[in-house]
Amino acid sequence: MFTTRLISGIILVLLSIVIVGQGGALLFGVTALISVIGLFELYRVLGIEKRSLAVIGYATACSYYGILWFEGQRYMTLLIIASLMVMMALYVFTFPKYKTEEITGAFFGVCYVPVMLSFLYQTRVMSDGAYLVWLILISSWGCDTCAYCSGMLLGRHKLAPVLSPKKSIEGAVGGALGAALLGFVYAAFFGARMSEFQNPQASCAIACAIAAVISQIGDLAASAIKRNHGIKDYGKLIPGHGGILDRFDSMIFTAPAIYFALTFLK
């Protein structure tokens, strides 16, 4: 199991480097694909993956990425509101076919997976995005590694004792500090190429620290959903890791966190 997980992890890292580094249509297409797959995984957990309600969710996700590709961001809010209205119309006119929690779960899924994960691509197309997009991976994977190490060495106080007994407050702090340090070091090498920031080292360190804190919430949120529905993994797509949501749970949160943190730090 460990060998399978290790090999899969190495392959994922290599693919991420190629896809994120290439950017453009390749990154856009891959992000859209894993968003739809992740949405399907979530809907399967909620038990609605093959119902009409899910079709609205899939259509919304595809439409969202279509608007994003053609740079029609001013229509995003309209799309999200329209999606909710259509879901509520289905709820009303087929009553009592769907429960309230199924409608809210379907709408939540659209915002949780496709919308939030799309900020990986949106960060890549920012000014200086070819360098800034790597902060998403640094804050996500770096936080995981640093949190694990500091938790093993210093962990005494439980962060979420019922949900995740092995995670500690010390580990969480160590993960955030470690991600900030990695962001600072990264900017020390590439900061001269970031024209939008007066102090790229400080900006990248702050952005990574913010994203690291939020990434841990994302990780715990994904675990909470699994616990509530009595499952171990969201899927089996990635050998040794589970499904898309099992592997990208923290990145779903770090992508928008990095995007908006950098936007305000410019």
N, C-alpha and C positions, 0 to 999 in steps of 0.2 A: 504493500500500500504506500509506504514511504517513497519507494523507488518510483512508482507510477506518478505520485504527486510531484516529486522532484523533477522528473522528466517533463511533465506537463507544464510545470511552472517555468522551466527554462525555455520551452517552446513559446509559451505565452509572452515572456519577456522579450524574446527575439522578434516575435511577430509585432509586439507593441512598438519596439524601436523602429522597425521598418515602416509600419503603417502610420504612426504618429510623425515620424521623420518625413515621410513622403507628403502627408497632408492632402489637401485638395480633394478630388473626387474619391480617391481610395479611402481616406479617413472618413469622409462623409458617408460613403456607402457602408463601410464596416460599422460605423456608429449607428446608422439607421437600422441595419440588420440586427445587431445585438440588442438594440432597443426594443424591436418588435418581438424578438425571441424572449427577452426578459419580461416583457409585458405578458406574453403567453404563459410563461412560467408562473407569474403572479396570479393571473386569472385561473390557472389550473389549481393553484392552492385554494383560491376562493370558490372553486367549483363552477365557474362560469365560462371556461375557455372556449366552449363550442356553442354557446348560446348567442342569440341575436344581440344581446347587450354587449358581448365581447366584440362582435363585428364592428359596432360603432367605435369601440376603443381602438381597434386595429386601424380603422379608416381614419380616425383622428390622428393617430401616430404617423401614418403615412402622409396625410395632408400637412401635418406640422412640418415634417422634414421637406416636403415639397415647397412649402412657403419659405423655409429657411434657405433652401438651395437657391431660390430665385430672389433672395434678399427682400422678402416682403414682411419684415418683422412687425410692421404697423398693423398687420392683420392677425397677429398671434392671439391677442386678447379676444378678438371676435371669434376666432376658431374655437378657443377653449370654452367661451360662453355658449357658442352654438352647440358644441358637443354636449355640454351639460343639459341644455334645453332639449336636445334630441333624446338623450337618455331619460330625462324626466317625462317626455311625451310618451316614450315606450312604456315607462312605469305606469303612467296614468291609463293609457288606452289598452293595456293588456292586464290591468289589475284583476286579480291578485297574483299574477304569474311570478312577479319578482318581489323580493323583499327589499326593504329600505337599505339594509346593509350591503346588498348586492349592487344597487345603484351607486351608493357612495364608494364602494370598493372599486367598481369599474372606473369611475371618474378619478379617484385617487390614483389608480394604476397609471393612467395617462400622464398625470403630473409627476408621479414618482419616478417612472422609468424613462420614457422617451424625452420628456421635456428637460428633466434634470441632467440626463446623460448627454443631451445635445450640446451642453456647454463645453464638452471636450472639443468638439469641432469648432464651436464659437470662439473658444480661447485660441485655437490654432490660427484662426483667420483674423485675430486682432492685430493691431500694429505691434510688431516685435513678437508676434505669436509663435514664430518658429522656435523661439527660445523660451517664452513664457509657458507654453503648453506643458513643458516637462515638469513644471512645478506641481502639476496635478498628480503625476506619478510619484514625484519625490515626496510630496506631503502624504499621499496615501500609503505607498509601500514603505517609505521611510518611517512613518509614524507607527505602522504595524510592527516593524522590526525593533525600533527603539522602545516601544511600549512593552514588547515581549521581554526584551533584555532587562530593562529597568524593573519591570514587574517581578521577574525571576530573582533579581538581586535584592530589591528593596521593598517589594510588595508586602504591605501589612494590613492596609485598610481596604475593604471591598468596595468597588465602584458601584456595582449593581448585583448585590449578593444573591438575589432570587433569579434574575435573568441570566447572569454570567458570573458564577462564583469565582472563576479563575482571574478575572480582571480586577486590577487594583487601582486605587487613586494614584499611588506612586507611579504605576505603569502608565497611566493616562498622562500625568504631568511629564514623565520622561519621554513619552511619545511626541508630545507637543514641542518640548524643548529640542528634542533630537531632530524633528522635522524643520524647526526654525534654523538650527545650526546647518543642516544640509542645504536649506534654501540660501543661507548666507554664503556658504562655500561655493555653491553653484553660481551665484551672482558674482562672486569674486573672480571667477574665470570668464564668465560670459556677460557680465554687467556692462562692459564697454560697448557692447553691441545692442544694448537696450536704450534706444534713443528717447523713450517716453518718460524716463525716471531720472530725477536728479540724484537720488541715492539708491541705486538698484539693490545693493546689499541689504539695506534696511527694509526696503519695500518687499523684497522676496522673502526675507526672514519673517516679517510680520504676516505676509499672505500665507506662507506655509504653516505658521503657528495657528492662525485662525482656521485654516482648512483642516489641520490635524485634529483640532478639538472637535470640529464638526464631523470629520470622518469617523471618529469613534462613536458618535451618536448614530451615524448611518449604519455602522456595523452592528450596534446593539439593536437598532430599529429592525433590521433584517432578521436578526435572531429572535426578536419578540414576535414577529409575524409567524415565524416557523414554530415557535413554542405554542402560540395561540391555536395553531392548526395541527399540532402534533406530528410534524414532519422533521426529518433530519437535514435534508437538502432540498433545494428547489428543483433540481433535475440531475441528469447524469451526462450532460453534454461534454463536460470537461473532465477527463479521467483523473480521479484522485481529488478533484476540487468540487464537483457537483455541477450546478447549473450556472448560467450567466449571472444570476443575482447572487449566488454564493461567492463568485470571484470578484464581481464589480460592485458589491454592496457599499463599500466605503467610497469608491470613486464616484458613485452616483451623487454623493454629497460633496466630495471635494471639488468636482468639476465646476459647479456653480459658485462654490465658495471662493475658489481661486479667481474665477472670472470677475466676480463683483468686488472682491478685495482689491484686485489690481486696478479695476476701473476707478475705485475711489482713492487709491494711493497714487495715481498718476499726478 
